[in-house]
């Protein structure tokens, strides 16, 4: 009886596996968060980092340079606080609204307070901007600057928070 030696996977095999992981990640993010922009893009970037090894050596499938598995990265993304929908990201860029780390922290805290009060869709007014946030999913739906706040009517919100 002869034993066959298992050959290490080729770079092409690893790329094929990576593409399958990307498709599965997109499917999972659609199921988990309704197809939110932040999670899907983050997973794709992580997978691309796994595939781009400057030394030309193939990396072990399922882990990155730090040794973290895909599942660990996915769980970390799910635990993170607030995410922005694609629409909110576009509005932030179009309206030149800058959001600092402390602003993100304040938004996340306001979102948590809204959840505690049973608010599902909240208007959070902070500095010179207003954020429509789905507190249940911790997703910023849209962003409005000070100039546009004056001419807008906000509908379909359950509550408002001034931070």
Secondary structure, 3 states (H helix, E strand, C coil): CCCCCCCCCCHHHHHHHHHHHHHHHHHHHHHHHCCCHHHHHHHHHHHHHHHCCCCCCCCCCCECCCCCEHHHHHHHHHHCCCEECHHHHHHHHHCCCCCCHHHHHHHHHHHHHHHHCCCCEEEEEECCEEEEEECCCCEEEEEEEHHHHCCCCCCCCCEEEEC
